[in-house]
Structures are given as C-alpha cells and as structure tokens.
C-alpha cells in the first residue's frame, strides 16, 4: 500500500482542541518520486473501489466526504485524483456554490440534506453546509440581507452560530444512526502557497478561467477565515463525524493522506457481500451447467 502516515496529529474527534497555527501545512514527502506517488495512489484507488463495491452490495452504509478549504487549496484535484477509480454508479458528487433564490427560500441545511448519498454509495460535497458557519460568519450581513431569517432570530449573532453548530452536530449524528458515515476534510493550505497558486492562474493562459476577482478580495479576510475554521472544527468534531486537517501545500502528499483516510474508514465498516444459501448455490450450479451446454 505504500508509506502509511500516522494521522492522529491531523484527526479531530472532539477530544482535543484545534489550533491551526500549530499545525503544519507541509510535511515530509510521503513518496520517493512521481512514479512512487502514482503507484501508491493507484493502490488506494483500487482498494477504495473494491470496498465501495462491497458497500453497495451490502446496502447498509453510505459514506459522505466533505471537502472544505480556502480557494486554490486543491479540492477539485483531490476529489478527481483520489476517487477516479470508483465505479461512477457508486459515486455522487455535488459542488455547492452561491445559493440560488430557490435555495434561499428554504432553511440553510435544505439544499445539502437532499443530496446526502444513498446506501451503498460514496457522496462527495465540494463545499457544504459548513459554508453557513464559515463564509456567512466572516460576512454576517449575509444573514439579514440574503437569507431572509426573521429579525428577532439574528439580533444575537453569536447565538446564531451556536445554534448552527448544534444543528450540524445533530444532523451528522442522525446521519450516523441511519448508516451514513460523515468524514470531513479541511485542506490546510498556507497563505503564501495560495498566493503562488493564484499567480500561476494569472500567468498561465490555460488556468486564467480559474481566477476570480473575489479570490483576491477574500484573501484580505484570511485571519477571519482561520478563526472561523478553528471555531467551526472545534465545535463540530466528534468521534462519529471527525475532521481531518490535511497539510495542503504539497498536492501529492495531500491526496495520499486523503486516500488513506477514506480507505481506513471504509475498511472499518462491518460489511460483506450477501450470504448465498446452500439452496441458491445448488441452483447456481444448475444454471452454470445449463449455460455451459448452451
């Protein structure tokens, strides 16, 4: 399987508090060279594919992977590279951007809840309901200007965040009780590395389309976002819905760590292919003989 890393330093289940300033955005390389990286990743891809097949046949569990990060941290590439080996029929991917007018006419959890994965499938949220305690917390005027929440419910803004944390914890506990395992990744890129990636987008014609003026504007709120992420992760980490704060300055390292995490969680599920009765096995033998003689 390659070089496995001890993920405990980057795992948050509510037993310890996160301090983003004390976590690295870069760790020693987990691969010798590009070939070694590809071999390791392919091993994880194959294992995840096989485990998802068992999960689909077992039809009791599903897995929801949530990816949150600052812009240019590598969410899209990580999702694409780590999960490219999974049967498309067993994979459901949703990217949540600015809410539509229809979505704003519902509660803030509505648009994501209806997208939770079906049993047997891996669901992926590229951004998620966590935007409601991240972007909205950094820009609290969104609450009153766009979300149409009753005025009396937004007068104490700190109470709003506490209520949302509680609702999110309850949602993830409910999902767990019904067979959906929620695994959350914060791809922890440094401010300097984000700057370099933005510059590359500006200087590479094929990447120009990825750049947005809002990218630079939101960079100005970096300390506010780091504070919001810290508070969010500390408030919503639990053994049943852990957060993984993954160093993201090296994309290959990041993908291997994410792949290892997914493979480990799938491996821990108590699942198996359906058990075939002796009577059915006898029927199979009969059908096999019929086909052989056809």
C-alpha positions in Angstrom: 0.0 0.0 0.0 3.0 2.3 0.3 4.0 4.6 3.2 1.1 5.0 5.6 1.2 8.0 7.9 0.0 8.3 11.4 -3.0 10.5 11.0 -3.6 11.1 14.7 -2.0 14.6 14.7 -4.4 15.7 12.0 -7.5 14.0 13.3 -10.1 15.9 15.4 -12.9 14.0 17.2 -13.6 16.5 19.9 -11.1 15.1 22.4 -8.6 17.8 21.7 -8.8 21.4 20.5 -7.6 22.6 17.2 -5.0 25.4 16.9 -4.4 26.0 13.2 -1.3 28.0 13.9 0.3 24.9 15.4 -0.5 22.5 12.6 1.8 22.3 9.5 0.7 23.0 6.0 3.7 21.0 4.7 5.1 17.7 6.0 8.0 15.5 4.7 7.2 13.8 1.4 5.3 10.5 1.6 6.6 9.4 -1.8 10.1 9.0 -3.4 9.3 10.4 -6.8 6.4 10.8 -9.2 6.3 7.1 -10.1 6.1 6.1 -6.5 3.3 8.6 -5.9 1.3 7.2 -8.8 1.8 3.6 -7.6 0.7 4.5 -4.1 -2.3 6.4 -5.3 -3.3 3.6 -7.6 -3.2 1.1 -4.8 -5.5 3.3 -2.7 -7.8 3.8 -5.7 -8.1 0.1 -6.2 -8.8 -0.6 -2.6 -11.4 2.2 -2.3 -13.1 0.8 -5.5 -13.2 -2.7 -4.1 -14.6 -1.6 -0.7 -17.2 0.6 -2.4 -18.4 -2.5 -4.3 -18.8 -4.4 -1.1 -20.7 -1.4 0.5 -23.0 -1.3 -2.5 -23.8 -5.0 -2.3 -24.1 -4.9 1.5 -26.6 -1.9 1.2 -26.5 -0.8 4.8 -23.9 2.0 4.8 -23.0 5.1 2.8 -20.0 7.4 3.1 -20.2 11.2 2.8 -16.9 13.0 2.2 -17.0 16.8 2.9 -14.2 19.0 1.5 -13.7 22.5 2.8 -10.8 24.8 2.1 -9.6 28.2 1.2 -9.6 28.9 -2.5 -6.8 27.2 -4.5 -6.2 24.6 -1.8 -6.9 21.8 -4.3 -10.3 20.4 -3.6 -11.3 19.7 -7.2 -8.0 17.9 -8.0 -8.0 15.9 -4.8 -11.6 14.6 -5.5 -10.7 13.8 -9.1 -7.4 12.1 -8.4 -8.4 10.1 -5.3 -11.8 8.9 -6.5 -11.3 8.4 -10.2 -11.1 4.6 -9.7 -14.6 4.3 -8.1 -17.4 3.0 -10.2 -19.3 6.1 -11.3 -22.6 4.4 -10.4 -21.4 4.3 -6.8 -20.2 7.9 -6.6 -22.3 11.1 -6.2 -20.5 14.4 -6.3 -22.1 17.8 -5.6 -20.4 21.3 -5.6 -22.2 23.9 -3.6 -21.7 27.5 -4.7 -23.6 30.7 -4.0 -27.2 29.6 -3.1 -29.9 30.1 -5.7 -33.1 32.1 -4.9 -35.0 28.8 -4.5 -32.4 27.5 -2.1 -32.6 30.8 -0.1 -36.3 30.2 0.3 -35.6 27.1 2.4 -33.6 26.7 5.6 -29.8 26.7 5.2 -29.5 22.9 5.5 -32.1 22.0 2.9 -30.0 22.1 -0.3 -27.3 19.9 1.1 -29.5 17.4 3.1 -31.4 16.4 -0.1 -28.0 15.4 -1.6 -26.9 13.0 1.1 -25.7 9.7 -0.5 -27.9 6.7 -0.9 -27.0 3.5 0.8 -24.1 1.8 -0.9 -22.7 4.9 -2.4 -19.9 7.4 -1.7 -21.2 11.0 -1.7 -18.8 14.0 -2.1 -19.6 17.6 -1.1 -17.3 20.1 -2.6 -18.1 22.8 0.0 -21.1 22.1 2.1 -23.5 23.3 4.8 -20.3 24.3 6.6 -20.2 27.5 4.4 -23.0 28.7 6.7 -20.6 28.9 9.7 -17.6 30.0 7.6 -18.4 32.4 4.8 -21.5 33.6 6.5 -19.6 34.0 9.8 -16.9 36.1 8.1 -19.6 38.1 6.3 -22.5 38.1 8.8 -24.5 40.7 6.7 -25.5 37.7 4.5 -27.8 36.6 7.3 -30.1 39.6 7.1 -29.6 40.7 3.5 -30.0 37.4 1.7 -31.2 34.6 4.0 -34.5 36.2 5.0 -34.2 34.9 8.5 -36.7 36.6 11.0 -35.1 39.7 12.5 -35.6 38.5 16.1 -33.6 35.4 15.3 -30.5 37.3 14.2 -30.2 40.0 16.8 -27.7 37.9 18.8 -25.3 36.8 16.1 -23.2 34.7 18.4 -26.3 32.7 19.3 -26.9 32.1 15.6 -23.5 30.3 15.3 -24.0 28.3 18.4 -27.4 27.1 17.1 -26.0 26.2 13.7 -23.1 24.2 15.3 -25.7 22.3 17.3 -27.9 21.7 14.3 -24.9 20.4 12.3 -23.9 18.1 15.1 -27.4 16.8 15.3 -27.6 16.3 11.6 -24.4 14.3 11.5 -25.4 12.2 14.4 -28.7 11.5 12.7 -26.9 10.5 9.5 -24.6 8.2 11.5 -27.6 6.5 13.2 -29.0 5.8 9.7 -25.9 4.3 8.3 -24.2 7.4 6.7 -20.6 8.0 7.9 -19.6 11.6 7.6 -15.9 12.3 7.1 -14.8 15.9 6.9 -11.6 17.3 5.3 -10.1 20.8 5.8 -7.3 21.1 3.2 -4.9 23.3 5.1 -3.0 25.5 2.6 -0.7 28.3 3.7 -1.3 31.9 2.7 2.0 32.0 0.8 1.1 28.9 -1.2 -2.3 30.2 -2.0 -0.7 33.4 -3.3 1.7 31.3 -5.6 -1.2 29.3 -7.0 -3.2 32.5 -7.7 -0.2 33.9 -9.5 0.1 30.7 -11.6 -3.6 31.0 -12.6 -2.9 34.6 -13.7 0.3 33.8 -15.6 -0.9 30.5 -17.3 -3.5 31.1 -20.1 -5.0 27.7 -19.7 -5.6 28.5 -16.0 -7.0 32.0 -16.4 -10.6 30.8 -16.2 -10.0 29.6 -12.7 -9.2 33.0 -11.4 -11.8 35.3 -10.0 -11.6 38.8 -8.6 -13.3 37.6 -5.4 -10.3 35.3 -4.8 -8.1 38.3 -4.1 -10.9 40.1 -2.1 -11.4 37.1 0.2 -7.7 36.8 0.8 -8.0 40.0 2.8 -10.1 38.2 5.3 -7.6 35.4 5.9 -7.3 35.8 9.7 -11.1 35.9 10.0 -11.4 32.7 8.0 -8.7 30.9 10.0 -10.6 31.9 13.2 -13.9 30.8 11.7 -12.4 27.4 10.7 -10.8 26.9 14.1 -14.1 27.6 15.9 -16.1 25.5 13.4 -13.9 22.4 13.6 -13.7 22.6 17.4 -17.5 22.9 17.7 -18.4 20.1 15.2 -15.7 17.5 15.7 -17.0 14.2 17.1 -16.0 10.5 17.0 -18.9 9.8 14.7 -18.1 12.7 12.3 -14.4 13.6 12.6 -12.5 16.4 11.0 -9.1 15.8 9.2 -6.9 18.9 8.8 -4.7 17.8 5.9 -1.5 19.7 5.0 -2.1 21.0 1.5 1.0 22.8 0.4 2.1 19.7 -1.5 -0.8 18.3 -3.5 0.5 14.8 -3.9 1.0 14.4 -0.1 -2.4 15.8 0.4 -4.0 13.3 -2.0 -2.2 10.3 -0.4 -3.4 11.4 3.0 -7.0 11.8 1.9 -6.9 8.5 0.1 -5.5 6.7 3.2 -8.2 8.3 5.4 -11.0 7.2 3.1 -9.6 3.7 2.7 -9.3 3.3 6.5 -12.9 4.4 7.2 -14.3 2.1 4.5 -12.2 -0.8 5.9 -13.7 -0.3 9.4 -17.3 -0.8 8.3 -18.8 -4.1 9.2 -19.9 -5.1 5.7 -19.8 -8.1 3.4 -21.2 -9.4 0.2 -24.7 -11.0 0.7 -24.5 -14.6 2.0 -25.7 -17.1 -0.5 -27.8 -20.0 0.9 -26.8 -23.6 0.1 -30.1 -24.0 -1.8 -29.3 -21.0 -4.0 -25.7 -22.3 -4.6 -27.2 -25.5 -5.8 -29.4 -23.5 -8.2 -26.3 -21.7 -9.4 -24.6 -25.0 -10.2 -27.6 -26.0 -12.3 -27.7 -22.7 -14.1 -23.9 -22.9 -14.7 -24.4 -26.4 -16.3 -27.2 -25.0 -18.5 -25.1 -22.2 -19.8 -22.1 -24.5 -20.4 -24.3 -26.7 -22.5 -26.0 -23.8 -24.3 
